[in-house]
Amino acid sequence: MTKIAVLIGSLRKDSINRKFAAGLEKLAAGRMDFVHADLASLPHYNDDLWENIPASVTELKAAIEAADAVLIVTPEYSRSYPGVLKDAIDWGTRPWGKNSWGGKPVAITGASPGAIGTAIAQHHLRTSMVAVGTAVMGAPELYYTYKPEHFGADGEITDEATRTFLEAWLGSFADWIGKTGK
């Protein structure tokens, strides 16, 4: 089974992006094993911390390196992606010569109650992920307008059209991993 490191850019417990990621995970069951990286305990990037590296940093790097691919689910804050994702990106590229991101297949998505989803945040994030050497899936893009009525109490996606669309997107991600993965 394909192992996917999942990074969710919202730290809020009741985040719609966390719910969206859980829905994707349920749809991917049997094909992909989602392993959620803990970004809540990740410190801001600070090169001085390498002297006594926090466990959350080594755990993040290990999760990325052990995965076949990475799924990033981001909210949009002030027309960009959240700082916690920037910190994860920076920690993953260091120390020099030990870039955990290098060559890793990546898909980016996100949910928002707004009509354009997280399109601008995803655009910014794609730029950063290309710069650190990942193989970012460019198409199809997925900007999800979150609708709570499309989710059951257990997080399962109950709307048939939404489920069909998201299953196709996950299929595209699986194909991307097959083309670009190590």
N, C-alpha and C positions, 0 to 999 in steps of 0.2 A: 504494500500500500504506500502511496506517495505521502511523505511527511511534509507538512506545511507549517512553518513558523508563522504565527499570526501576531501582528502588532496592531493594537487598537489605540488610536490617538486620543481618545477621550478617557480620562481617569474616573469620571463620574460613574458610580455604581449602577444607576438607572439610565445610562447613556443609550440613545437610540442606535449609535454605532455598535455598541456592545450587543444589543438585541439583534441588529442586522447581521453581525458576524456569527452569532449563535444560530440564526436562521440559515445562513450559508453553510455552516458546519453540519447542520442536520441534513441539508440537501446533499452534501458531499459524502455523507456516511457510507462506508464500504469502498470508496474510491480514494479518499484523502483522509489522513489523520491530522487533525488540527492540534497544534501545540501552542498554547498562548504564552507569549513572553510577558513577563511582569515589568511593566514600565513605571508603575507607581512608585517603586523604591529606587528607581534610577536617578542618580544625582545629575545636576547640570554638568555638562562637559567641563572638566578642569584638568589640564595636563599634570598639575601637581599631585593629583590623586593616584597617579600610577605608582608612586612610592609605596602606597598601601591601598591597593586596588579594592574597591568595594565588591563584595560578592555579587551584587546585582549586575555589575558590568561583566564579570566573567561568565555569569549565567546567561546573559543576553547574547554575548559572543558565541558561547557554546550552542545555544538554541539555533542561532542563524547557521552556524557551521554544520550542525547535525541535520538540518532540514534539506529536503530536495528543492524547496522553493519557499518564497515568502509572500504572504498576503498582508497588505497594509490596508486597514480600514480607518479612514480619517474623517473627522468632522472638518468644518471650515470655520476658522476663527479669524476675523478681520481680513478676509479674503486671502488667507493662506492656511497652511497646516500648523498644528500646535507645536509648541516648543518641545514637548516631551518626545515627539518624533524626531525633531532635529537633534536632540541629545542622543537618541538611540542611533541615528545615522552616524554622528561624530564618534561615539564610543566604538561603534562597529568598525570604523576605518583605522583605528589605532591599536597598538603603537605602530609606528612606521614599519611597513613591510608585512603587517599582519592584518590586512583588510579582510574581515569576515564576510563582507558583501561581494567581493570579487567574483564575477561570473554567475552570481546567483539569479535564477529566474524570479521575477517579481511581478505581482499583479497589484493594482491599486484601485480601491473603490471607496465609497463612503456614502453616508445617508444624511439627509437633512429634511426638515419639513418644508423647505423652500423649493420652488419650481426647478431651479437649476442644480439641485443637489449640492454636491461639493466640487463642482467642476473647476473652479479656480484653485482651490487647495490642491486638488489632484494634479493640475498642470504644474504648479510650483514643486510638488513632491516628485513628479516624474523627472523634472530637471535635476533635482538633487540626487535622485537615485541613479540616473545616467552618469552623473559626475563621479560617483563612487564605484562605478564599474559593474553595475548590475545589468541584467538583460530584462528590461522593463517591457511588459506586454503593452503594446500601443493600441491595439484594437482587438475586440470591441471594448469600448469604454463603458463604464457603468456608474452613472450618477443617479442614485436612487432617492426618489422623493418618498420619504418615510410615511407610511400610513398604518397606524396601529391596528386598524381593523383587518389588515392582511396577515396578522400574526395571532396564533392561538396562545392560550395560557402557558403552554409548555415551550413557546418560542418557535414552534413549527410554522412555516409559511402556509397559510390556509387559502389564499387567493390563487386559483388555478393559473391564471394568466401570468401572475408574478412568479409563481413557482416554475412554470415552463421557461420564462425568460431567464431567470436566475440559473436554472439547470443548464441552459445553453451557454451562459457566460462561464459557468464552472467547467463545462466541457471545453470551451476555448482556452481556459487557463490550463487544463490538463494537457491539451494539445501543445500549448506554448512550452510547458515544462518538458514535454517529450522532445520538442525541437531544440531547446536551448540548454536543458539540464545536463549535468555532468554524469 
